[in-house]
Amino acid sequence: MSRVTQLCERYEYPEELGILLGEIARIARDVFGDLEGIVLTPSVSSGDFLWTRKDGEVRLLSDVDGFVFARATNQQIVRFRQAIALLARGRGGPLFKIDLSINRPSEVGRMPETFQMVETRLAGFELAGAGLLGRFPTRFDPRASRQALLLNLWKPLASDEPGRWEQSTARLLLDIPLLATSEQGVCRPGHRARAEWFLNDRPGRLGASSLLRQAVEVALAARLDPPGDRALLAASLVPAIEETLALIDGGGPPPHEPDAAFVTRLASWLPPRSPRRGLGELRTLLRRPSSPPTDLRWWIRRKEAMGGAALWGLLQIAQCGRSPNQGTAQWLAAYARRSTLDPHAADFVVRALEQYRRGLVELYPSLID
């Protein structure tokens, strides 16, 4: 019995998912002459993968995420990505995609020490190759989980499409149990397992909040029965994020208009910037220079803090009807290396979201916007 068949039988996944995974492995072997292996991250490997069957047709709802380790040319990488995009077409719901990063085999032992990498070591799945999981990190920096939360504030803002918005919002709210276990220095794999632990054990400052427990209950219900109740999710979103930001460091509620003190506070949450990250940001400046003073300020500052502050302001504007403000516009411009938007403009939110997208690609050039 193949390892894919065993995985699908273990979690009662549909045959269609097994066929898809087999095709991914086949394409990788065909494209890359020197394939070290493929590692899939949870949710496929933790039993959290979502799918539905309607009128006899299976629709895949969760992403297939992971890493391909291969010695690959640029031409091979392009061929693989095109083939995978074609494979994913028409198989899933509005959120479904196959997201596999291509890495040199030497990089498997140098993965970042984050919660997600340790979770992959504990509960990942080797779709091809052997022994790769044992080379993933054994420890993580909780500050990297705080940084991930700030980046994930973008999820509910990225699309207002019905179904997509609900699942993106639920996914963000399920970062609350992840933060709770991360702050304890313990990696508990799987969205569902973490949420149930959070609701039952009520850990730390986050678990003691009835507001956060209610938000996690709503999010878990949405993940288990997608897309979820939009009204309940909308009512939970901003209050839960506000409470989470207040309790992570015990510093109290964030200001409604992000200011310099709030950005400094968020920057104190972040892990040290690695030399590799610093060089990557420098390459971005060399490829797309602006003015030297703007570029230097951007390179020195922690962009995730500025972006997180701007997203907090945008969430309130988009979800609570708050008026756009100068603070949100200011930090958004600094994050994206763009001119400050007029907060009184009628199209401020649309232009602000586009500016954040540009800033996200500035910070992570490998992202396809």
N, C-alpha and C positions, 0 to 999 in steps of 0.2 A: 504494500500500500504506500503510495507516495506521501510525502510530507504535506502537500497541499490537501490531499484527500483527508488525511488525519485531522488537519486544522478545521476543515469544513464540517467534518463529522462531529468534532469535539464541541463546536459552538452552534451546530445545526444551521450553518450557513447554506445558502442555495448553491446548486451545482453551477449556476452561471458565474458566481464569484470565483469558484475554483477554476473554471475555464479561463476567466480573465487573468487570474494570477499565473496560470500556466503559459498563457500567451505573452505576458510580460517577460517571463524568464526566457521563453524561446526567442523573442525579439532581441533581448540583450545578448544572448549567445550568438545570434546571427550577426548582429551589428559589431559587437566588440570581439575582436580576435583574442584578446587577453582579458577575460572576465574573471575577477577574483571572487565576486559574489554579490548578492543582493540582500539587503536587510530591510524588512518592513517594520515600521514603528507601530505601537498601538494607535488606532483602535482595532485594526484587523486582528492583531495577535492577542488582545486582551478580552475578546468577546464583546466589545462595544460597537463593532461595525453595524451600521444601520442599513436596512433594506426593506423593501415592501413588495408584495405581490398583488397585482390588480388585474383582473380579467385574464389571468394566466400569464401575465408578463411581469418579470422581476425587474425592479428599478433599484439601483444601488444609490444609497443616500450619503454615506460617509466617504471621505477621501481614502485613496490608497496612497499612503505616504511612506517615504523611506529613502534609502541610499543605494546607489549602484557604485561598486568599487571596481574600476577598470582602468587600464592604460588606454586612453582614448585620444584620438585626434579631434580637432574642432569639427571636421566633416562628419565623423562618426557620431559626435554628440548631437549635431543638427539632425542627422538621419534618425537617431533614436528618439529624440523629442517629437519629431514629426510623426513617427510611427505610433508612439504612445498616445499622442493627441488624437490620431485617427481611431485608435483602439477604444478610447474613452467615449467617443462621440455616440450619443443616443443610448447609452447604457444606464444613465443615472438621472437623479433629480437636479434641481438648480444649483446645488452645492457640489455635486460630484466632480472630482478630477483625479487624475493620477499624477502625483507630484513626487518625482524621484530625482534627487540631486546626483550629479555625476562627480565622483571623487577618485583621486589616485589611490591605489591600494595602500600606500604608505600613510595616508591620512587616517586610516581606521584607528590607529593607536594614538591619534592626536585630536580626537573629537573634543569639543568644549565641555567643561565640567558643569553641565546644567542638569536640572531635574529631568528634562526630556531625554537626555542621553543616558542617564542612569536608568530611567524607566525602560528605555529600549534594551539595555543590557539585561534587565530583569524579566521583561515580558515581550521582547521583540521576536521576530520570526525570520529565519534565514530561508529566503525563497530560493536562493542559489548559493553554492559554496558551503563551507563549514568552518567553524571556529572563529567567525568574525565577532559574534556577540560577546565572547569572552574578552575581547580587546577593547570594548567600550568602557567609559569611565565607571569607577566604583563609588565616586563621591561627587557632590555638587555644591555650588555656592548658592545659598538661598537668595542672595541679592540678584542673581540672574533670573529667578522667578518673578521678583518684583519688576525687573526690567521688562520681562515678557508681558506682564499685565499692562504696563503702560503702552506697549505696542499694540496689544490686543484691544485697547479701547477703540481702535479703528473699526473693528468688526461690525458693530451695528450701524456704523455710518457709511460703510462701503457700498451698501445696496439697500434700497427700500422695497425691493421686489418681494411680493407675498411668498411666503415659504422660506425664501433665502434670509430675509430679515429675522424671522423668528428663530431659525436655527443658528444664525450668527450670534444673536443676543443670548440664546441659551448657552452656546459654547463659551461666551465671555463670562457669564455668571458662574459657570462650572469651573472657572479659574479660582473661585473663592475656596473650595475644598483643597485645590492644589496648593494655594498659598498657605493654607492652614497646616498641611502636612510638611510643606517645604520649610516653613518657619521652625518646625520641630527638628529639622535635619533628617527626616525620614521620607523615603520615596515609597509611596503607595501607588502602584500602577492601576490605570484604568479609570475612566470618568465615573462609571457607575459605582465601582467599589469605593472610590474616594468620596463621592457624594453620600453614599449610605453610611460610611464611617463618620463623616462630618455631622450628619443628622443624628446619628445614634450616640456618638461620644462627645459631641459639643466641645471640641478642643480649643483651648486658648482664648484670646480676646475675640477672634472671629467667630468661633463656635458658640460663644456666650451670647451673641446677638440674635434675638428672635427675628429681627428684620432680615438678617442674612440667611438664617435657616429657612425662612419662608421663601426667599428668592431662590435658594438652591432647590427647594422642593418644586417650585414652578419650572425651573430650568431642567431638572431631571425628568419631570413629566413630559416636557417638550421634546427632549432627546429620545425618550422611550416611545413616544407617540407623536412623531413629527407631523406637521411643522410646529405644533404647540399653540397655546392660546395667546394670540397677539395682545389682547387687552391686559391680561395678567402679566405678561412679560414686559410690556411697556410701563405698567405701573411699578414694577419691581426694579427696572434697570437703573435709573439715576439715583434713587435712594440707596440701592445696594452698593453701587460704586462709590457714592459719597461716604457711606459707612465703612466700606473697605479701606478707602484712602485714609480715613480718620483713625482706624484701628491698627493698621499695619505697624506703625511706629508709635502709636499712642499720642500723636501730635495734634489730634483734634480735627474737626471738619475742614476740608479744603475751602478756600474762598470761592465765592460764586464767579468772581472775575479773577483769573489767574494773574498773580503778580510775581515780582522778582523773588520774594521770600518763598513762595510756593515752588518755583522752579529750583531754587537752591535746596529746598527740602527734598524734592524728588531726586535731584542729583545725588544726594547723600545716600539714597537707597541703592544706587547702581554699583555693580562690580567694577573693579579697575578695568580700564580699557586696555586690551591686549595689544602688543606691538603689531600683530597682524591686522587688527581692526584699525589702528592708527595709520598704517601704511595703505590700507584699503581706502580710507577716507582721503588720504593725500592723493591717491591716484584719481579719485573722483574730481578733486580740485584741479588737477593737471589736465584732465580730459575736458572739463567744463568750467573753466575759470570765470569768475565774476570780477569784482574789484578786490584788490589785495587786502584792504582792511576787513571787508565782509568775509572773504575766504578765511583769513587768519582767525577771526572771531569764531566762525563756524567750526573750524578744525579744533580749536582749543576747547570749546564748550561741549558738554554732554548733550548730544542732540535728542536722546530719548527723553530727557527731562523736559526740554522745551516742547517737543512733540506731544508728550503726555499731558502737559499743562494745556496746550492748545486743544487737544482732543477732549479734555474735561470741559472746557468752555463750549466746544461745539456740541457735545452731547446734551448739555443743558439747553442750548439754543434749539437744537433739532427736536428734542423730546419734551421739553418743559415750556417751550414758547418764550424763553427769556430773550431779551433784546441782545443783539450782537454788541460786543464791547471792544474797547481799544486793546485791552490786555490780551484777549484771544487773538486778535489780528496781529498784534506785535510779536507774540511768541511763535505764531504760525509763520510769519515772514522770516523770522530768524532761523527757524527750523529748515525752511525750504530755500533759503538764500534768494528771496524774492522781495519785491516792494510790498510795503504794508498795505493791506486792503482797506477800503473805506467801510467801517462797520455800519454806516448808515445807508449803504447802497442796497437797492432792492434785491439784487442777486448775490448778496454777500455769502450766503450759505453754499450756494452752488460753486462760486469761485473759491471759497475757502476749502471745500472738499477737493477740488482739483489741485489747489496749491499743496495740500497735504500729500496727495498722491505723488506729486513731483518731488516733494521733500523725501518721501519714503524711498523713491528710486535713487535719489541723490545719496542717501545713507546706505542703501543696499542695492548697488547697481545691477546685481544679478537678477533682481525681480523684474518680471515682465508686467508692465502696467496695463 
